[in-house]
Amino acid sequence: MLKAGKLLVATPTIVDPNFARTVVLLCQYGDEGAVGLVLNRPSDVAVADHLPEWTHLASDPLVGFGGPVDTDAAIGLGRGVVQSDLWTPICCGLGLVDLSRSSTQIEGLEEVRVFAGYSGWGPGQLEREIAEAGWFVVDLDDQDVFSSDATLLWSKVLRRQHGDLALFADFPTDPSMN
């Protein structure tokens, strides 16, 4: 079932460089479409270079690539117990953070990851991609968002799944080289 807080894990058939072997946190889902953040594509851009006020809360010193939509936008994904109009809850203590305001205006925020851009789908688009075997939909583990090594997240998420889905964790990047 699709809903905010689920993970979209790219199947090995996705070759689009924006999404190949990605893990996307679904942040919003509804009749108007879906919005998510790619969790496992770090960049070489430092949070301190663009949002120095947020570095003390940044769990990762580098900005992540959230997706190919609006890549000039900075998007915060935070964890905490927050009651603020600068916070949009997702699930399980996670929410989107308004980074345009001062970090001191958001009480209860424990940490934040900063992303450039986001992933977006129009009405019915994500459902079609799933039906065409483009994505696995799995449950979020509380360590996924703030993983210490995001580049290993795709395999890690698949490996913990039950049944045949776990076998994809070791799927070669280029099956012809197998």
Order of alpha helices (4+ residues) and beta strands (2+ residues): beta-beta-beta-beta-alpha-beta-beta-beta-beta-beta-alpha-beta-alpha
